[in-house]
Amino acid sequence: MSRSVFEIEVVIALKKLGKTNKWLAEQLGISPSYLSDILHGNRKATEKVELISKILKIGKVD
């Protein structure tokens, strides 16, 4: 299974910050398994994706 561009960006950003998926899930107020579902594209959570992008400063910058 291939990773999405968004998932790769999240993994890279977390490594640069020295943070984990668990830390990111805590910042979002969700479980690590729910975060995993979002990153793998199993959940359509547009608001959470936007929040992840803001927290990690990734994605499109307007």
DAZIWO-V160121 format. One record per pair of residues at least 4 apart in sequence whose ideal C-beta (glycine too) atoms are under 6 Angstrom apart, sorted by the first residue. I is the first residue (numbers start at 1). J is the second residue. Records with the same first field share a line. If there is no record, write none. Layout:
I->J + J
This chain:
3->7 + 8
4->41
7->39
9->58
10->39
13->56 + 58
14->19
19->23
21->32 + 35
22->32
25->30 + 32 + 35
27->55
28->48
30->34 + 35
37->42 + 43
38->43 + 45 + 48
53->58 + 59
